[in-house]
Amino acid sequence: MPLPGNPNFMAGVPELVVLRLLRDREMYGYEIVQAIREQSGEVLSVGEGVIYPVLHALEKDGALKSRRKTVGGRSRVYYTVTPKGLKRFEVLAGDWSTLAAAIRAVLNGGQHVPAV
């Protein structure tokens, strides 16, 4: 079941998960879309219309690099994370962990739960 709610609150999530996925191996756009859906237990569902602008922006900023590769007769653009992208991921992951801990604290009635 996809997450309902405020799309503005979810801003930054596609960038975070893209960087995390590409930390492990190179992938092409649709493969990233499928991996996000599968690895989130279908809670996160983002389409190619979201992923490709994120990929292009990250590449423009130097966080990703791409290469065209033909596999099974199909030409695809594969993306990999750069050292700059790894640093960006660490910052984003830290920010999201802090935010998640703060939300858990509110949900637990004000009892602070440390970030994971």
N, C-alpha and C positions, 0 to 999 in steps of 0.2 A: 504494500500500500504506500503510494508516494506521500511524502510529507506535505501536509497542508500548511497554510500560513502566509506570512509576510514575505514576499519575494525579496524585498530590500534587506531583510534580516539575513537571508541566505546568500547575499552577495559575497563573493570571495570563496564560497564553497567549491565551485567548479575549479578555480585556480588551485586551491589547496589539494584537491583530490587528483587533479591532473599531474601536478608536480610529484605527488606521492607515488602514483602509478608509474610514472616515467623514471622514478628513482631506481626501479627494479629492472626495467628493460625498455627498449624502444617499442613504440606502438604507433599505429595509424589511427586517424580520427574515430572511425566507427568502432574500432576495437576498444578505444578508450570509453566510448559511450556504453558499450556492452559491459566492460569491466566495472564501471561505476555502478551500474544497475545490479550486476551479480554480486559484487563484493559488499554492497550495502544492503543485501537482502531485499532488493527492490524498493527500499525506502527512498533512495535518491535516484531520480530518473531525469537525466538531462539529455536533450536531443543534440543533433549535429549543429543546429542553429545556435546553440549556446557554446558548444565545445570548439567549433572552428574559430570563432572570434577570440576565444580565450587562447587557443593555440597560437594564433597569428600575433596577438598582443604580447604573449610571453616570448615568442621568437623575436619580435621587433625589439623587445627590451633586453635581449641577450640571455634570457633564462632557459631558452630551448634552442636547439638547432634541428634542422630537418634535412632529409635526403630523400630523393625519389628512388624507388626500388620497384622492379617488376617481379611480381610473384604470381605464378599460375596464369600468366598472360595479362594480368592486370597491373597497371602502374598505380602505385600508392605512395603517399608522402608519409614517411616514418619520422617520428619526433623522438629526440633524446634530451635529457636534462643536462644543463651545463653546470660548472661549479657555481656560477652566479645563481642559477636556478635552485641548486641545493641549499645555498644560503637563504634564499628567499623562502624556500619551503620551511626551513628551521624556524624562521621568524614567524611565518604564518601559523605553523603548527603550535608554536608557543603561545601566540595570541589566542588561538581557538581553545587551547587547553585552559588558559586563564579564564576565558569567557565561560567555558563549560563548567568550571569549578565555581564561578560566581553564580551561575544559574542553579547549580546543584545546591549551593548554600541557601539561596532563596527558597527553593522547593523543599528543603529540609528545615524550614523555619528559622533561618538565620545561622545555622550551624555551619561553619566554614569547612568545606571538604577540599583537601589539597588537590591541585591539578595532577593528572596522571602523566 
